[in-house]
């Protein structure tokens, strides 16, 4: 009975005072933890931005490589010459067909306008922060021809970010094989 009385009296009588420590965090502890988290986040934010830019460049390179592969497959399946043209002002690569035209008479600088493919969903947009060069025989060009026999123009795409690494896409002439390589920032 006595133990019961002590237990009951302990719960009924308040033992709190200003000198007894309370459970929880003080304001200074919360402020210090918040300041530490802010410092860590400020240090990590530039890395997050660099990662986001790298992922944008990677996505653009993969889309452009896939568009080249699709152009090759479409040329072989359709039996027509498919042209991938790069519009530097519009920052867009588009596919078109020059069916019924002699591909050797097609302007080397790709100033002609190929007929759009149907459906007209075959295009890739490259963000402004990525510089694109389309090179054939060490000269800048704006198009790649994919022929029905499975061959193509030997072309290299260079996708570069400002002060960062980029990607190189090569289109092989005899097989139209499309290869994608990462570029280091030192190149």
Rosetta blueprint (number, residue, H / E / L):
1 X L
2 X H
3 X H
4 X H
5 X H
6 X H
7 X H
8 X H
9 X H
10 X H
11 X H
12 X H
13 X L
14 X L
15 X L
16 X L
17 X L
18 X L
19 X L
20 X L
21 X L
22 X L
23 X L
24 X L
25 X L
26 X L
27 X H
28 X H
29 X H
30 X H
31 X H
32 X H
33 X H
34 X H
35 X H
36 X H
37 X H
38 X H
39 X H
40 X H
41 X H
42 X H
43 X H
44 X H
45 X H
46 X H
47 X H
48 X H
49 X H
50 X H
51 X H
52 X H
53 X H
54 X H
55 X H
56 X H
57 X H
58 X H
59 X H
60 X H
61 X H
62 X H
63 X H
64 X H
65 X H
66 X H
67 X H
68 X H
69 X H
70 X H
71 X H
72 X H
73 X H
74 X H
75 X H
76 X H
77 X H
78 X H
79 X L
80 X L
81 X L
82 X E
83 X E
84 X E
85 X E
86 X E
87 X E
88 X L
89 X L
90 X L
91 X L
92 X E
93 X E
94 X E
95 X E
96 X E
97 X E
98 X L
99 X L
100 X L
101 X L
102 X L
103 X H
104 X H
105 X H
106 X L
107 X L
108 X L
109 X L
110 X L
111 X L
112 X L
113 X L
114 X L
115 X E
116 X E
117 X L
118 X L
119 X L
120 X L
121 X L
122 X L
123 X E
124 X E
125 X E
126 X L
127 X L
128 X L
129 X L
130 X E
131 X E
132 X E
133 X E
134 X E
135 X E
136 X E
137 X L
138 X L
139 X E
140 X E
141 X L
142 X L
143 X E
144 X E
145 X E
146 X E
147 X L
148 X L
149 X L
150 X L
151 X L
152 X E
153 X L
154 X L
155 X E
156 X E
157 X E
158 X E
159 X E
160 X E
161 X E
162 X L
163 X L
164 X L
165 X L
166 X E
167 X E
168 X E
169 X E
170 X E
171 X E
172 X L
173 X L
174 X L
175 X L
176 X L
177 X L
178 X E
179 X E
180 X E
181 X E
182 X E
183 X E
184 X L
185 X L
186 X L
187 X L
